[in-house]
Amino acid sequence: MNDKIYLTIRMNRELHDKFQSVAAYEGRSMSRQILYLMNQCVVEFEKKNGPIDPLPEARGK
């Protein structure tokens, strides 16, 4: 079973180019940098608010 979900985002060229530079500086691809930042966001949220219980519809049920 493939547990990967794909996300498409739109951004302007300037943000794209700057973000690509940040990701390269950090030694990550843009996708890895986005995943890193998303994980950091969830960790910080859970520190402040407790564990997140994913909604059943978010799990495809």
SEVEXNU-27004 format. One record per atom (N, C-alpha, C, O): residue in three letters; atom name; x, y, z. Coordinates in nm, 3 decimals. Layout:
# SEVEXNU-27004
+-----+----+---------+---------+---------+
!   r !  a !      xx !      yy !      zz !
+-----+----+---------+---------+---------+
! ALA ! CA !       X !       Y !       Z !
...
+-----+----+---------+---------+---------+
END
This chain:
# SEVEXNU-27004
+-----+----+---------+---------+---------+
!   r !  a !      xx !      yy !      zz !
+-----+----+---------+---------+---------+
! MET !  N !   0.084 !  -0.119 !   0.000 !
! MET ! CA !   0.000 !   0.000 !   0.000 !
! MET !  C !   0.088 !   0.125 !   0.000 !
! MET !  O !   0.184 !   0.134 !   0.077 !
! ASN !  N !   0.056 !   0.219 !  -0.084 !
! ASN ! CA !   0.132 !   0.344 !  -0.092 !
! ASN !  C !   0.071 !   0.444 !   0.006 !
! ASN !  O !  -0.045 !   0.483 !  -0.009 !
! ASP !  N !   0.148 !   0.486 !   0.105 !
! ASP ! CA !   0.096 !   0.578 !   0.206 !
! ASP !  C !   0.136 !   0.723 !   0.178 !
! ASP !  O !   0.120 !   0.810 !   0.263 !
! LYS !  N !   0.187 !   0.748 !   0.059 !
! LYS ! CA !   0.229 !   0.884 !   0.025 !
! LYS !  C !   0.111 !   0.961 !  -0.033 !
! LYS !  O !   0.035 !   0.911 !  -0.115 !
! ILE !  N !   0.100 !   1.085 !   0.013 !
! ILE ! CA !  -0.001 !   1.177 !  -0.037 !
! ILE !  C !   0.072 !   1.288 !  -0.113 !
! ILE !  O !   0.177 !   1.335 !  -0.068 !
! TYR !  N !   0.019 !   1.328 !  -0.224 !
! TYR ! CA !   0.082 !   1.432 !  -0.303 !
! TYR !  C !   0.010 !   1.565 !  -0.280 !
! TYR !  O !  -0.112 !   1.570 !  -0.272 !
! LEU !  N !   0.088 !   1.670 !  -0.270 !
! LEU ! CA !   0.036 !   1.804 !  -0.247 !
! LEU !  C !   0.094 !   1.897 !  -0.351 !
! LEU !  O !   0.215 !   1.902 !  -0.371 !
! THR !  N !   0.008 !   1.969 !  -0.417 !
! THR ! CA !   0.052 !   2.068 !  -0.515 !
! THR !  C !   0.028 !   2.206 !  -0.457 !
! THR !  O !  -0.080 !   2.235 !  -0.407 !
! ILE !  N !   0.129 !   2.291 !  -0.463 !
! ILE ! CA !   0.113 !   2.428 !  -0.415 !
! ILE !  C !   0.155 !   2.526 !  -0.524 !
! ILE !  O !   0.234 !   2.493 !  -0.612 !
! ARG !  N !   0.099 !   2.643 !  -0.515 !
! ARG ! CA !   0.136 !   2.749 !  -0.610 !
! ARG !  C !   0.206 !   2.859 !  -0.533 !
! ARG !  O !   0.169 !   2.893 !  -0.421 !
! MET !  N !   0.308 !   2.914 !  -0.595 !
! MET ! CA !   0.380 !   3.026 !  -0.536 !
! MET !  C !   0.436 !   3.111 !  -0.648 !
! MET !  O !   0.449 !   3.066 !  -0.762 !
! ASN !  N !   0.468 !   3.234 !  -0.616 !
! ASN ! CA !   0.527 !   3.318 !  -0.719 !
! ASN !  C !   0.674 !   3.281 !  -0.740 !
! ASN !  O !   0.735 !   3.215 !  -0.655 !
! ARG !  N !   0.729 !   3.323 !  -0.851 !
! ARG ! CA !   0.866 !   3.286 !  -0.890 !
! ARG !  C !   0.968 !   3.331 !  -0.787 !
! ARG !  O !   1.062 !   3.258 !  -0.757 !
! GLU !  N !   0.952 !   3.452 !  -0.733 !
! GLU ! CA !   1.049 !   3.503 !  -0.637 !
! GLU !  C !   1.054 !   3.416 !  -0.512 !
! GLU !  O !   1.163 !   3.382 !  -0.465 !
! LEU !  N !   0.938 !   3.381 !  -0.458 !
! LEU ! CA !   0.935 !   3.294 !  -0.340 !
! LEU !  C !   0.996 !   3.159 !  -0.373 !
! LEU !  O !   1.073 !   3.105 !  -0.294 !
! HIS !  N !   0.962 !   3.104 !  -0.489 !
! HIS ! CA !   1.018 !   2.976 !  -0.531 !
! HIS !  C !   1.169 !   2.979 !  -0.532 !
! HIS !  O !   1.235 !   2.892 !  -0.476 !
! ASP !  N !   1.224 !   3.081 !  -0.597 !
! ASP ! CA !   1.369 !   3.091 !  -0.611 !
! ASP !  C !   1.437 !   3.109 !  -0.475 !
! ASP !  O !   1.542 !   3.050 !  -0.449 !
! LYS !  N !   1.379 !   3.192 !  -0.390 !
! LYS ! CA !   1.436 !   3.213 !  -0.257 !
! LYS !  C !   1.427 !   3.086 !  -0.172 !
! LYS !  O !   1.522 !   3.050 !  -0.103 !
! PHE !  N !   1.312 !   3.019 !  -0.179 !
! PHE ! CA !   1.295 !   2.897 !  -0.101 !
! PHE !  C !   1.390 !   2.788 !  -0.149 !
! PHE !  O !   1.443 !   2.712 !  -0.069 !
! GLN !  N !   1.412 !   2.782 !  -0.279 !
! GLN ! CA !   1.506 !   2.685 !  -0.335 !
! GLN !  C !   1.647 !   2.712 !  -0.281 !
! GLN !  O !   1.722 !   2.618 !  -0.252 !
! SER !  N !   1.683 !   2.839 !  -0.268 !
! SER ! CA !   1.813 !   2.875 !  -0.212 !
! SER !  C !   1.825 !   2.834 !  -0.066 !
! SER !  O !   1.928 !   2.782 !  -0.024 !
! VAL !  N !   1.719 !   2.857 !   0.011 !
! VAL ! CA !   1.719 !   2.817 !   0.152 !
! VAL !  C !   1.733 !   2.666 !   0.164 !
! VAL !  O !   1.814 !   2.617 !   0.244 !
! ALA !  N !   1.656 !   2.592 !   0.086 !
! ALA ! CA !   1.663 !   2.446 !   0.090 !
! ALA !  C !   1.803 !   2.396 !   0.056 !
! ALA !  O !   1.856 !   2.307 !   0.123 !
! ALA !  N !   1.862 !   2.453 !  -0.047 !
! ALA ! CA !   1.998 !   2.413 !  -0.087 !
! ALA !  C !   2.098 !   2.444 !   0.024 !
! ALA !  O !   2.187 !   2.364 !   0.051 !
! TYR !  N !   2.085 !   2.559 !   0.086 !
! TYR ! CA !   2.173 !   2.597 !   0.196 !
! TYR !  C !   2.162 !   2.497 !   0.311 !
! TYR !  O !   2.262 !   2.464 !   0.375 !
! GLU !  N !   2.041 !   2.449 !   0.336 !
! GLU ! CA !   2.017 !   2.352 !   0.443 !
! GLU !  C !   2.052 !   2.209 !   0.401 !
! GLU !  O !   2.045 !   2.116 !   0.482 !
! GLY !  N !   2.089 !   2.191 !   0.274 !
! GLY ! CA !   2.127 !   2.059 !   0.224 !
! GLY !  C !   2.008 !   1.969 !   0.195 !
! GLY !  O !   2.017 !   1.847 !   0.202 !
! ARG !  N !   1.894 !   2.031 !   0.161 !
! ARG ! CA !   1.774 !   1.955 !   0.132 !
! ARG !  C !   1.719 !   1.994 !  -0.004 !
! ARG !  O !   1.745 !   2.103 !  -0.056 !
! SER !  N !   1.642 !   1.903 !  -0.061 !
! SER ! CA !   1.563 !   1.938 !  -0.179 !
! SER !  C !   1.448 !   2.026 !  -0.132 !
! SER !  O !   1.423 !   2.036 !  -0.012 !
! MET !  N !   1.379 !   2.088 !  -0.225 !
! MET ! CA !   1.264 !   2.170 !  -0.186 !
! MET !  C !   1.158 !   2.083 !  -0.119 !
! MET !  O !   1.099 !   2.125 !  -0.019 !
! SER !  N !   1.134 !   1.964 !  -0.170 !
! SER ! CA !   1.034 !   1.876 !  -0.110 !
! SER !  C !   1.073 !   1.837 !   0.032 !
! SER !  O !   0.990 !   1.840 !   0.123 !
! ARG !  N !   1.199 !   1.802 !   0.051 !
! ARG ! CA !   1.247 !   1.765 !   0.185 !
! ARG !  C !   1.240 !   1.884 !   0.281 !
! ARG !  O !   1.209 !   1.867 !   0.399 !
! GLN !  N !   1.268 !   2.003 !   0.231 !
! GLN ! CA !   1.261 !   2.123 !   0.314 !
! GLN !  C !   1.116 !   2.150 !   0.357 !
! GLN !  O !   1.091 !   2.183 !   0.473 !
! ILE !  N !   1.023 !   2.135 !   0.265 !
! ILE ! CA !   0.882 !   2.154 !   0.298 !
! ILE !  C !   0.838 !   2.051 !   0.402 !
! ILE !  O !   0.770 !   2.086 !   0.499 !
! LEU !  N !   0.876 !   1.925 !   0.383 !
! LEU ! CA !   0.841 !   1.821 !   0.480 !
! LEU !  C !   0.903 !   1.849 !   0.617 !
! LEU !  O !   0.838 !   1.830 !   0.719 !
! TYR !  N !   1.027 !   1.894 !   0.618 !
! TYR ! CA !   1.094 !   1.930 !   0.743 !
! TYR !  C !   1.015 !   2.040 !   0.815 !
! TYR !  O !   0.987 !   2.028 !   0.935 !
! LEU !  N !   0.980 !   2.145 !   0.743 !
! LEU ! CA !   0.907 !   2.256 !   0.804 !
! LEU !  C !   0.768 !   2.214 !   0.850 !
! LEU !  O !   0.722 !   2.259 !   0.955 !
! MET !  N !   0.702 !   2.129 !   0.773 !
! MET ! CA !   0.570 !   2.080 !   0.814 !
! MET !  C !   0.580 !   1.997 !   0.941 !
! MET !  O !   0.497 !   2.011 !   1.032 !
! ASN !  N !   0.681 !   1.911 !   0.948 !
! ASN ! CA !   0.700 !   1.831 !   1.069 !
! ASN !  C !   0.730 !   1.918 !   1.190 !
! ASN !  O !   0.679 !   1.893 !   1.299 !
! GLN !  N !   0.812 !   2.020 !   1.170 !
! GLN ! CA !   0.843 !   2.113 !   1.280 !
! GLN !  C !   0.716 !   2.182 !   1.329 !
! GLN !  O !   0.698 !   2.200 !   1.450 !
! CYS !  N !   0.630 !   2.220 !   1.238 !
! CYS ! CA !   0.504 !   2.286 !   1.271 !
! CYS !  C !   0.417 !   2.193 !   1.357 !
! CYS !  O !   0.361 !   2.236 !   1.458 !
! VAL !  N !   0.406 !   2.067 !   1.317 !
! VAL ! CA !   0.324 !   1.971 !   1.392 !
! VAL !  C !   0.384 !   1.945 !   1.530 !
! VAL !  O !   0.311 !   1.941 !   1.629 !
! VAL !  N !   0.515 !   1.928 !   1.537 !
! VAL ! CA !   0.580 !   1.906 !   1.667 !
! VAL !  C !   0.554 !   2.023 !   1.761 !
! VAL !  O !   0.518 !   2.002 !   1.877 !
! GLU !  N !   0.571 !   2.144 !   1.713 !
! GLU ! CA !   0.548 !   2.263 !   1.797 !
! GLU !  C !   0.401 !   2.274 !   1.838 !
! GLU !  O !   0.371 !   2.309 !   1.952 !
! PHE !  N !   0.311 !   2.245 !   1.747 !
! PHE ! CA !   0.169 !   2.249 !   1.778 !
! PHE !  C !   0.136 !   2.149 !   1.888 !
! PHE !  O !   0.066 !   2.181 !   1.984 !
! GLU !  N !   0.187 !   2.027 !   1.873 !
! GLU ! CA !   0.158 !   1.923 !   1.972 !
! GLU !  C !   0.222 !   1.952 !   2.107 !
! GLU !  O !   0.167 !   1.915 !   2.210 !
! LYS !  N !   0.337 !   2.018 !   2.109 !
! LYS ! CA !   0.397 !   2.058 !   2.236 !
! LYS !  C !   0.305 !   2.152 !   2.312 !
! LYS !  O !   0.291 !   2.141 !   2.434 !
! LYS !  N !   0.241 !   2.243 !   2.240 !
! LYS ! CA !   0.154 !   2.343 !   2.303 !
! LYS !  C !   0.014 !   2.291 !   2.329 !
! LYS !  O !  -0.050 !   2.332 !   2.427 !
! ASN !  N !  -0.036 !   2.202 !   2.242 !
! ASN ! CA !  -0.177 !   2.165 !   2.245 !
! ASN !  C !  -0.205 !   2.017 !   2.270 !
! ASN !  O !  -0.321 !   1.978 !   2.280 !
! GLY !  N !  -0.101 !   1.936 !   2.280 !
! GLY ! CA !  -0.121 !   1.793 !   2.298 !
! GLY !  C !  -0.126 !   1.721 !   2.165 !
! GLY !  O !  -0.129 !   1.783 !   2.059 !
! PRO !  N !  -0.127 !   1.588 !   2.172 !
! PRO ! CA !  -0.123 !   1.507 !   2.050 !
! PRO !  C !  -0.243 !   1.534 !   1.959 !
! PRO !  O !  -0.354 !   1.560 !   2.005 !
! ILE !  N !  -0.218 !   1.527 !   1.831 !
! ILE ! CA !  -0.323 !   1.543 !   1.731 !
! ILE !  C !  -0.375 !   1.404 !   1.695 !
! ILE !  O !  -0.297 !   1.314 !   1.663 !
! ASP !  N !  -0.506 !   1.388 !   1.701 !
! ASP ! CA !  -0.570 !   1.264 !   1.657 !
! ASP !  C !  -0.625 !   1.291 !   1.517 !
! ASP !  O !  -0.724 !   1.361 !   1.502 !
! PRO !  N !  -0.561 !   1.235 !   1.413 !
! PRO ! CA !  -0.608 !   1.263 !   1.277 !
! PRO !  C !  -0.755 !   1.228 !   1.260 !
! PRO !  O !  -0.803 !   1.127 !   1.312 !
! LEU !  N !  -0.825 !   1.311 !   1.187 !
! LEU ! CA !  -0.966 !   1.287 !   1.161 !
! LEU !  C !  -0.983 !   1.162 !   1.074 !
! LEU !  O !  -0.901 !   1.137 !   0.986 !
! PRO !  N !  -1.089 !   1.083 !   1.099 !
! PRO ! CA !  -1.110 !   0.961 !   1.016 !
! PRO !  C !  -1.110 !   0.990 !   0.867 !
! PRO !  O !  -1.054 !   0.912 !   0.789 !
! GLU !  N !  -1.172 !   1.103 !   0.824 !
! GLU ! CA !  -1.175 !   1.132 !   0.680 !
! GLU !  C !  -1.037 !   1.166 !   0.627 !
! GLU !  O !  -1.012 !   1.151 !   0.507 !
! ALA !  N !  -0.946 !   1.213 !   0.714 !
! ALA ! CA !  -0.810 !   1.242 !   0.671 !
! ALA !  C !  -0.730 !   1.114 !   0.651 !
! ALA !  O !  -0.627 !   1.115 !   0.584 !
! ARG !  N !  -0.778 !   1.003 !   0.707 !
! ARG ! CA !  -0.711 !   0.874 !   0.691 !
! ARG !  C !  -0.771 !   0.792 !   0.578 !
! ARG !  O !  -0.732 !   0.678 !   0.555 !
! GLY !  N !  -0.866 !   0.852 !   0.508 !
! GLY ! CA !  -0.928 !   0.782 !   0.395 !
! GLY !  C !  -1.035 !   0.684 !   0.435 !
! GLY !  O !  -1.067 !   0.594 !   0.357 !
! LYS !  N !  -1.092 !   0.697 !   0.553 !
! LYS ! CA !  -1.198 !   0.605 !   0.598 !
! LYS !  C !  -1.333 !   0.670 !   0.588 !
! LYS !  O !  -1.434 !   0.608 !   0.622 !
+-----+----+---------+---------+---------+
END
